[in-house]
């Protein structure tokens, strides 16, 4: 007889796409097997984001994240999960040069990690590449608004759409990735009314991060919402306070080692 675990099937790209206008899509980032296994119980998709460069490896931005690092963490997340669709970020420099190079790197990510889709940043300028990938069997999640890989061009991490004169460009970006065949689009760092408007105008699900509650789903960086980072953006709601809890545990361990209170009889072999 099959067990309940054996009957679990991963969420698919078409299933996520069909959630447009329906029950909100739940998603979080994850970078390793253990946390991914926890998130997997609740998330519709998990993003192995290039934010891991900053969150896990102490980089100043996502620009320096190499492809092999994304693949390594992608493998871990796939191994630790059973239900959620796994989406892996394409890092800076692996897709911008040409659709052909983008396909080569996207195919490498999917083959080596076993993920179900890739994500890349950019709106209308990346529409040709998105179409090229989708036509060749690579499911693509798009990402517009504040695009961290372009932070040097943008002059930092700036909220998008504060000037209503810029709205049409963002709308055009969202429509372009929709028409190119992306199955969903992340809207990041975007004023609420613009994100709500885009959500109503396009046919694919919008996933908000610092955007609107009207988006078809939401995503946060796991470490941000767990309180593990000393600073969090305005758009993050902190659901846990794990930073101080971890520090307290490490402090007590150090004290026990110094006082020879650890290990006790319970933790040694006789």
ABEGO torsion letter per residue (X at the ends): XBBAAAABBBBBAAAAAAABGBBBBBBBBBABAAAAAAAAAABABBBBBAAAAAAAAGBABAAABBAAAAAAAAAAAAAABAABBBBBBBBBGAAAABAAAAAAAAAAAAAAAGBABBBBBEBAAAAAAAAAAAAAGBBBBBBBEBBAAAAAAAGEBBBBGABAAAAAAAAAAAAAAAAAGBABBBBBGBBAAAAAAAAAABABBBBBBGBBAABABBBBBAAAAAGABABBBAABBBABBAAAAAAAAAAAAAAAAAAGAOBBAAABBX
